[in-house]
Amino acid sequence: MMEMNMLAGSRSSLDKSLSLLVQVLEGARDCRSLPALAEAEELPLSTAYRLMASLERAGLVAQLGPNRYMAGATLRRLAGFPLSPSRILAEIGRPILTDLSRRTGRITHLGVLDENMTTYLVKEGDRAGRAISGPDMQLEAYCSGIGKALLAHLSTEELDTYLATAPLVALTPRTIISAEALREELASIRQRGYAIDHEEMFEGFICIAVPIQLRGHVVAAISLVVTQNAEPYRPTRYLSRLLVAAAQIEKRLYSVRDVFLP
């Protein structure tokens, strides 16, 4: 009798786990929050958390942020789910950059390199609309903090191709337009680990940016607007906070690294 009760309890837990998994699958295009999943299945939050932890260990779900889940690597491989790296980056990066903007009072961005342009995926902390950048907007890479942080990690062949085909136009008096000068700047960025846009894209705006890496592969970059309108500035003052934010994003990305790594 005891064995039958234990088996029934096991089946009950399995049923609950499968129901939670179905909820994640039905919301495959969106990340589902744990409270929403628990509410849908009328489960205590603690029970839902325990069951989701088991599903995560099996690779059936992946946790992208505090209490936010989506289909995991094993499930995506079995089901052939298409998954957008840009959407994952935005989902993971947005709350982290929101917190960074709140703590610093500065504008923050997350972006990727797409067809030799900086494509912005996230922008936080700019309610007044001071910066022209925005989600899904593309701007030149050679004169932005995020762009330079990404260009600095191209292979030699990729960088040669970029410098040979991309015209370098001066957007401000400080824009680097010499291919050799930019090559030297990118080498310095790669060595020191961060990039600075010193009013090279917009006059009055100075940014510091760092790359987002997965097992040595740079997949994105984040930046913080240090100053605008000629306020006093010290870019590296914010470097440690930016690096902490980058590390938080990298940690979250690790659970879905199969989407980004070859």
N, C-alpha and C positions, 0 to 999 in steps of 0.2 A: 504493500500500500504506500509506504514511504517513497519507494522508487517511482511509483506512478505519479505521486504528487510532485516529485522533483522534475519528472519528465514534463508534466503539465506546465510547471513554472518555466521550464526551459522553452517550451513551445510559445508560451505567452511572451517571453522576452524576445524570441525570434520574430513573432508577429509584430511586436512593437517596432523592432529594428527595421523590418521590411516596410512597415508603414511609413516610417520616417524617411527611408530611402526613396520610396515612391514620391513623397512630398518633394524631395530634392530633385528627382527626375522630372516631375511635372513643372518645376520651376527652373529647368535646365538653362534657360536664357538669362536667368537672374541669380544672384547670390541670395540664399534664403537665410534669414536670421534664426537663431536657435529659439528665442521666445515665440516667433511665429510658427515654427515647426511644432513646438511643444503644444501650443494652443490649438493648432489644427488637429492634433492627435489626442487632445485632452489628456496630456501627460504632465506630471510635475516637472518643473524645469530641471531638477537634479537628475531625474530618471532619463530625460531626453539627453542631457549632457553625457551621462554614462554610456548610453547606447550609441550616441554619435561618436564618442571616443573609440568605441569598438569598431565602428564602420570606418573610421579614419585609419586605424591601424591596419585594416584590411585593404586600404587603398580605394575604398568605394566612395568615400567623400573626402574633400580637402577643406581645411579651415583657412580662409583667406584673411580673417581678422577676428577681433573679439566677437565670438558668437555668430559668425557669418560663414556659411558653408556652400560648397558647390560640388559637382561630381568630381570624384577623385581620379587619379591616374589609371588605376586598374579598371574602373568602370568606363572611363572614356575609351580605353584601348579595346575593351570588349564590345562596346556599343558604337564605337566610331563617332563619338560626339565631336563636332567642330567646336573649337574654342579659340576666341580671339585673344592673342597676347596683349593687345592694347586695352581691351576691356578688363582683363585681369590686373594689369598694371594700374589702371585707374581705380578699380575697386579696392585694391590693396593700398595704394598710395594716398588716396583722398583723405581718409581719416587721420593718417599720420601727418600729412602736410597741413591739414586743418588745425591740428593740435600745435604744430610748430608755428604756424602763423599767429595763433592765439597767444602763445607764450612769448613771441618776439615782437608782435605787432607789425610784422613785415609780410610782404607778398611772397608766396612760394609757388613753384611750378614743378611739374614732372613732364618730361618729354622724351621722345625717341628720335632717331635719325631715320628718315624715310625719303628715299630718292634724293639724297644729298641736302634735304631740308630738315630743319628742326620742326617736328610736329608736336604740339603741346597737347597733352592728354588731361592734365589737371592744373587748375589755377585756383589758389585760395588766398584769402586775406585782402581782396581788392574791391571792397564794396563801392568805393568811390569811382572805380573804373579808371584809375590813373595809368595803368599799363595797357597798351594796345593788344597784348597777347591774350589768348583765350583758348579753351578746349577746342580741339580739332583745327586750330589755326596753324598754318605753316609759315615760318619765317626763315631767313637765311641762317645757316649754321655757323659760318666762319666768324660772325660778329656777335654771337650770343653766348652766354655762359654755358648753357646746356649744350648748345651745338659744339662749342670748342671742347667740352669735356668728353663728348662722344667722338668727335673727329680725332682726338688725341689717341684713341684706342683702336683706330683702324689699322689694318696691316699696312706694310710699306707699299704694296701694290695698290691697295684700295686708296690710300692717301695720294699716291702719285696720280691716279686716275681722277680723283676729285680736284686736285690742284690744276690739272691740265684742262679740265672741261668746265670748271665753274668760274665764271668771271667774278672778280672781286671788286665790287663797287663800293665806294666810300659813302656810308650812310650818315656818318658824322665825321668831324675832323680827326677823331681818334680811331676810326676804323682801320684795321690792318688790311692793306690791299696788295702788299707784296707777297707773292707765293712763298718765297724763301723766308721772309720774316714770319709768316704764319706757320711755316714748317718748324722754325725754331721755337715759336711760342707753344706749339702743340707738344713738342718734345719736352719742354719745361713743365707743361701741365701734367703730362704722363708721369714724369719723375716725381713731382711734388704731390700729386693726387687730387688736385683741385684746379678749377679754372676761374678766372675773373674777367668779367665783361666790364671794362672801365669806360662807360659811356660810348661804346663802340656801335651799338644799335640805336639807342635813343639818348640824346643829351640829357644829363641830369640823373640817369639811372645807372647804378653800379650793382652788379650781381656777382655772387659767388656760387659755384656749382660743383657737384661731385658726382661721379658715376655710380650706377647701380650694377653690381656684378653677381653672377652666379657661376661658381666654380671657374673663375678667371675670365668668363665671358661677360663683356659689358652689354647690357640689354636696354638700359635707359639711363637717365640722369635727372637729378633734382637740383633746383636752384633757389636762392633766397635773394630778394632785392634788398641790398644793404642800405641804400639811400636813394633819394630822389630830390630834385630841386635844390641841388648844391648844399645839402645838409652835411655836417661833418661825418666822415665815414672811416671805418676800419674793417675791411672785409673779413679778415681772419678772426675777428671777434666772434663771428657766428659759425666758424668752421666746425667746432666740436659738436654743436647742436645739429648741424647739417649732417655730419657723419653719423651721429646717433640715429637720426631719422632714416638715413640710407641703410644702416644696419638693420633697423626694424623692418624696412621694406624687403630687404634681402632675405631675412628670416622667414617672412610670410611667403615669399616667392618660392622658397625651397620646396614647399609641399606640392607645387605645380611646375617644378623645374623641367619636366618632360616637354612642356609646351615651348620652352625657350631654348633648350639645349639640343644639339644635333645627336 
